[in-house]
Amino acid sequence: MLPKLKPLAIKERLSLLFLEKGELDVLDGAFVLVDKHGVRTHIPVGSVVCLLLEPGTRVSHAAVALAARCGCLLIWVGEAAVRLYAAGQPGGARSDKLLYQAKIVLDDTARLAVVRHMYALRFGETPPAKRSVEQLRGLEGARVREIYKQLARKYGVEWKTRRYDPGEWDTGDLPNRCLSSATSCLYGVSEAAILAAGYSPAMGFIHSGKPRSFVYDIADLYKFETVVPVAFRIAASRPADPEGTVRRACRDVFRQTRLLQKIIPAIEEVLAASGLELPPPAEESVPPAFPDEKGIGDDGHRC
């Protein structure tokens, strides 16, 4: 019998890998990408947070099952990760964490407290008093547009406005293409961390109405200290393959900034700013017949 899997904590993993033109499978106990010539490339699935699968990839049932048990998020994306088609949950979300998140989202006072704390973390200052979520969102948008202009001047990039149309990718200018590629990398890592911590990517506080609303909230906390400067720097150099260059640079900056050590504690911190606590189990609820033993992975992992 093989020993029981012990998922690695998110902070101890590599950030992400992009895979294309091959079949993901489990062969001889190893997670591998097999190309059309039958050449196997071993993928350390248990030590990677997120695998982004580009066109030309096929995935076996065994590979998906192993990735889920290891807590590695699979995301099916378009070429150069400019579109997201589907995502596979790496672990089972915890009901207590989901109820806690929903409780905060539905409480206007608690939600505003979370949004204010996110604003303070992003911009290093306390937001103006007596502002609604909508007003803070407007202030945030103005600050973000100004930061884009400042970074464009710093790196000597011609900047018009932030514009992204996934249906007309090739018509976008170089800075916007670099930014979109960079943020897609950050979104993948952020979503994997949210799921691993047991929360829902859909229940956001600043953003709402999207399947990844909370992903955008958390990613925005780190966007301007990680991927956005990278995107402008690479746009200034005008490389032959801007999307690929951006992805590799994002991978490096995630490692340099130790991003994966920060995300899950940040999630807990911003939710704690609500002033609410985890809800106790309902009196009529039935406890687990066979309690799961405590693993060494993050809260949301299945094993």
C-alpha positions, 0 to 999 in steps of 0.5 A: 500500500502506498503511504497516505498523501500529505499535502504541502502547505501553500507557502511551501509550493511553487507558484504556477506552471503553464502546460500545452500540447500534451496529455496529463496522466499518471504513469508508474505513479508519477504525474506526467505530461506526455507529448505526441512523441511519447516523451514524458515530462514529470510534473511535481504536482504536489509542490505546485499551487496551480497548473494552467492548461493551454490549448492542446492539453488533454487530462486523464481522470487519474490526473485530475483525481491526483491533482485534487488530492494534492491540492493543485488547482487545474485551470483551463485557459486560452492561448497565453492564458488570455481566457479562462474557461474552467477551473477544478477545485483543489480541495473541499471548501469548509462549511464553517469558512463558507458560512463565515464568509457569507455572514460577512458579505451579507452584513453591510457594516461588516462588509464595509469594515472589510473593504476599508481594511483592504483599502488601507492594505493596498494604499497604506493609509486609512480611507476617508470616513463615512464612505460607502462601498461604492464610494470607496470603489470609486476612490480606488479606481481613481488611485489605480488609474493614477498608478498606471500613469506613474508606472508608464512614465517610469518605464517610458511606455505609451499609455492610453487607458486600461482596455481588455477585450478577450474576444479581440486579443490581438487588437490590444496594445502591448501594455494592455496585453502584458497587463492582462497576461500578468494579472491572469497569473496572479488570479490563478495563484490567488484562487488556489490559495482561497480554495485551499483556505476553504473559502469561496472565490465567488463571494467578494466584498469590493467586487461582486457578481462574478465567479471569481469576485473574491479572487479579484479582491485578494489579488488586488492587494498584491497587484501593484507590488508584484505583477503590474510593474513587471508588465510595464517593464516588459512592455518597455522592452518590446519582446518578441513573445510578450505574453510568455516573457510576462508569465516567466517574469511573474513566476520569478517575482512570486518567488522573490516576494514570497507571495505564497506565504502572504496570501492565506494570512492576508485572507484571514486578516481582512475577514477578521477586520469585519469584527465577526467570528466563525458561526457556531454549528447549529444545535440541530446539526449532526457532527461527523461520524468519522472525524477527519484527522488533522493534515499538514496541508491548508484548511481546504485540502481533502487529505 
